[in-house]
């Protein structure tokens, strides 16, 4: 998707010359692109960030909240100041115009590797399931890391990053994403936001007080903003 005809044509040409990609459509505005994506069957969307009506970033935020499997996003733009925003919506890659085929192919290969990991995980589970069912992928430095929900103890927000504390590792995972984004992805998966800076795995709680939660040796505060929801959860077991 791109509102510049030359740039749009170049991306289409690159896609058509890449053996493992198939062009599903090209659009000069975000509204038409969103409608096509919602029809399904699209794994990767190459989005220009600056677009009329609906920008690439706005479209990516809409897709991020989709209950179905949304396509992974590769941003294309002439302005490098948007790179940080791109990572906040968990973009797979970021191509700065003008880019050549080698740079495009590198981003496309990254997408291919991502979906290869997803397929292997589905096959190893013995059934075809959505990658959102029991794990998620987190961007860690220059790779996508698969994290099982059951391995997460709690998640700590640190400005533009999150620190994911795991049961299987003493060293937490540091990922460039937002706590709000993870809260949405973990909705209905046995996790709860209990503080502006913390999401906890409810199955990992070992003890509670009026103002805190214990997970192993860690004490996590429960703030007033989230106390009502947490107390409602506890009342089910008391």
Steps between C-alpha positions, in 0.01 A plus 500: 500500500647834393355830379798565269442318166871451428573364847192276488602365162852428623377299800265304272789426264718382788224274631440344157871420452528334844423126465346449845272807482168536318342840437148503647426863410626857496325807641562874509304561821471333838122455500502278189800309635324434832195362322715264293693384807179433692391267219786274611777307330775762543809416707718808445399860431750755368366834625607856431479694827378832362167447324181704454186405698665214690877496559709187502551534876126537561431198284763296688340593834161383370648171383676451833160492675350253254361183663606301195852435382613836364771530235848602609595851393806632318504881491637701207562873542731783409514624860719316749344676802210253481719194566437515874121512450529209259661279762234598756235337281724192465590555134702219349735739321544860385617595149626853450439646153665482260576130556631248251401139432771363729355694794147397406603134473659512845169619650301243301733222615450607859124461446551158343708386798236629742222298338728197477537516879123527538441197278758290684343589832156403368629170366681415824180559697328232292225730376455817299438777750522875496839626622303707751359187673785411735795719413604829350798633309705783650751712313829462686785694342506375139293186529151381588493281811214262575382515862251253646227655713554236767868599529423865584505591870429872462570789265649830607457821302806724455401806295517382137619151594363204691694254711348150485594287802501128422474187711757322283769768515660721762559764234185687385427582135519868405276595208421831331121505534242647735334349805163601354571307181584187697197548723280485189680195359474316834131580556312182597826302536519495881686828546396819681627856515538584871706818476593755234838321484405133551305218338496169690434139407215411736606134514841598639372694805621338822356748755305827521455785745270802483756694299735249337545168323780248555635301207787292626726738691370810320243737653294689243282796604127513423402861432165660582415527130504121457408384852127461431554264207758299692277468807216386275727228366601394852138483615441210263736286707404609851 
